[in-house]
Amino acid sequence: MVINKGGIVATSHHLASSAGAQILARGGSAADAAIAANAVLGVTEPMMCGIGGDVFVLYWEAKTGKLWGLNGSGWAPQELTPEFLAAARQKDKKNDDEQDLKKMPSRGIHSATVPGAVGGWAAVHERFGKLPWKDLFSASIHHAEQGFPVTEIIAASWEGGILDVDPASTPVFRPNGQAPRTGDVFNNPGLARAMRLIADDGPSAFYQGKIAQAILETSKRLGGSFAAEDLSQWKPEWVEPIYTKYRDWSISELPPNGQGMAALMMLNIMEQTEPSPFGPNSVPELHNRIEAMKLAYADIYAYIADPKFEGVPVKGMLAKRYGKKRAKLIDPNKAACPVEAGKPETKDTTYLAVVDSEGNIASWIQSVSGAWGSGVVVDGMGFHLQNRGGGFSLDPEHPNRLEPRKRPFHTIIPGFMRKGDRAIGFGIMNGSNQPQAHAQFVGNVADYEMNLQEALEAPRMRVTSPSACEVSVESRIPQDSLVKLDAMGHRLRLRGAHSTHMGRGNAVMHDSATGVNFASSDSRADGSAIPEPLQP
């Protein structure tokens, strides 16, 4: 771990961590540092995150002891309806696959929703920022203009990208016709221009100004449905975090439309069984965690949607008695396939972490959804629009069905946990892996007393197909455990020792009794935890 009396910034790229640490050294808050770091990540990890995506935040305000939640997810354009999609697909003669007509497009302009990142940054800065807004973007503008050396894992992601969806992407992200290799210096003057506009004019540049105009022109070029009002009328939302007690820790996530509930539901199920005395990689512990994941996911996919449109049974799904009921379905000797959704009572988704010298914690996650998002690059601005709209359903009976101005089911989730004097902000990336990894991280800390770095580095697993009992596992899990899990009916897929398929994570902790901060960054990424530099 990195341990410091001052603040610490932990991200998946050292340049982003350094930018955030410099902001802390200048007197910035955890919120200021998180925005600066996030802006740099949009430059250095363009296939993962950026101003074309959404943001979700849990912010621990140390002086008041209050945990704040921000939902910065954008909505579908007003004109993006199933009827609009059907007409657009009929016009596109290249699409002859009838099965595709029953699903939302996963790429292209019709998969894009309004990006919420910049609006979310501004909302958090207005409430918790200390430094001027303009000062937070100097590092991201510098790296975009002057270039930065591409790191190993990002180079691999770049090479495998889907940059052929929009021809405008190629000259921006594949200069000289090929993806940058490890160590190549890449710059993005279009994104530098966009960042300057945001720094100078604030979020209005993105939602009403020159960037908004570029988004609308791009949408028109590709036959999209975006209108000026879709951008100008969208606003981020402050929400009340949801939580559960696991052992003697309080665990918090954000409410729907995200999947944070899945992590809490898994923990409610896991809690019904005592931790295995043989450790986190023993067969009883692994089996219990896998089965809890499958049960929680069956419910998540059945019920989660935008609560402004659908009644999501949050209280019923998080009730301890419901967790006990679901846990009783676990056979300790056999994998369950398939797993069906339960019936809860109906009374009622790139991650970084920052802790500053005052103990404020920003648990912060931001993404363009799939790699390179929609594949659509905004004309002249050097960033891709997200493909979060691909998360909608075209089933008219499904809670997550496509509707105008509706927010889709979201995967990115920040996490927070607290016990006594210790407050921890944590997060682990990669789609449906996130709540599964959150639950494993919490179990490692709460059940096996691992420190932050141990809890992040520990071998992970990921249920990839609950109905088929398919589970990805890292090769560091003992062979004896893998053999026994296979015999129980789990269909295992062996991954690398530190697989990016299991997500890249970061974590920070503040101990209010000593005033000391701790942080860690996952070896599955190219990042680091960097302490606030001492001022002479």
C-alpha positions, 0 to 999 in steps of 0.5 A: 500500500501507499501510506501517507498523512497527506492525500493520495490518488489511485488510478489506472494510469500513472499520469492521471494519478500524478495530475490528481496528486498535483491538484491536492498539493495545490490545496485542491479537494478530493473532488478537484483531484478526481476531476483532474485525474478523470480528465487525464484518463480520457486522454490516456485511455480513450477506449475506456473513458472520456467526456463522451461517457457517463460518471457515477460518484460516491463522495464521503464528506469527512467533516459531516460524516455524510456520504453523497451520491451522484448519478451522472448517467445520460438519457436516450434522445427524445426521438430514439424509439423502437419505431425510429430504430426500425425505420433506420434499420430498414433504410440501412440495407447492410443489415440483413440479420433478422435476429439483430432487429430484436436487439438494441444496436451495440455500436453506431450512433443509435447506441449512443445516449447523452454523455453525463461525465462533464455535467457530473464533474461540474455538479461535484465541483460546485458542491465540493471543489476548492480550486477554480474549475479552469485549473483542473484541466491543464494536465489533460490539455497538455497530454492531449496536445504534447502527447504521452507514451502509450502503456502496455495494457492500453496498447493491447486494448488499442490494437483490438479496438473497433475503430471501423464503425465510423471512418472519422475515427481512423485518422484520429486514433490510428495515425499512420494507419495503425494503432500506437504500440507500447512506448509510442507517443500519441497526441490528440489535438481535437480532444485538447480543443474540446478540453480547452472549451470545457475549461474556459466555458464550463459544462455549457460548452458541452451541452449548449456550445461548440461541443454540443454543436459538433455532437449534433452535426455528427449525429446528423451525418450518421442519421442519428436522433440527437436534438439540441434539447436532448443535450441542453435539458439533461441534468445530473442527479444527486441521489441517496446511496443504498447500503447493507451491513456485512458482518460489522461493516457498512457497505454502500452503493448507488441505487438503480439505474446502476447495478450496485444493488447486485453487490449488496445482494451478493453480500446479503447471501454470502453473509448467511454462511461463515467464512471458510477457515481454509481461506478465500481460495478454498472450495466452500468459499469459492462455491458460496461466492459463485452461487451468490453471484448467480442468484443476485444477477438473476434478480438484477436482470429481471428488475433493474431499470431507470426508477423514474420510469419503473418501480424497482423493488429496492427495499425488497431486494435488499431485505435481509430476509430476502437474502436468507431466502435466496441463500437457502437455494444454494446446494453446498455440493452442486452448482445450480444451472440455470438460476431463476429470478426470485420474487422480492417484496415490492414495497417500495456502473474506469474507476479512480479513488482519491482521499485528501488530507482532510479525509474526504474520499471520492469513489469515482467511476467513469466509462464510455461503456464498451471499448471505444463506446459507440465507435462514433467519434465527434467531429473535430473533438477527438472523443467517442460517444458512449454506447450505453444505449445498447443496454436497453431492451426492445422487449416492450414488457421489460422494465429496461425497455427503450423509451425517450429520455430514459436512462438505460441499465448501467454497469459502472458502480463506485463502492464505499465501506465503513467500520469505526474509524476506517472509511474505504472508497473502492471500485473494480471495473469491467461490465458485469464483473463489477458487483462480483468483484466488489463482493469479493473485495469486501469479503477479502477485507471483512472476512479475511482481514486483508489490507487494501493491496492484498484485497485488490491483488487476490485471485478473482473469479467471474460468473460469465454465463449464470444459466450455463454455470460458466465461470472465469477464474484466474490461474493463481487459484489452487489447482485442487480447488479448481478440480473440485469446483469442476466436479461440482458442476462449475464450467471453468475457464482459466484466465491469466494470473492477473487477468484484465478480464477480472477488472482493474481496481483502485482503493483508498482508506482514511483512518480518522483516529490517526489521520493517516491515509492508505491507497492501492492500485491493481497490478491488472492495470498500468496505474499507481497510487501517488501521494500528494507531494510535500510542499517545501 
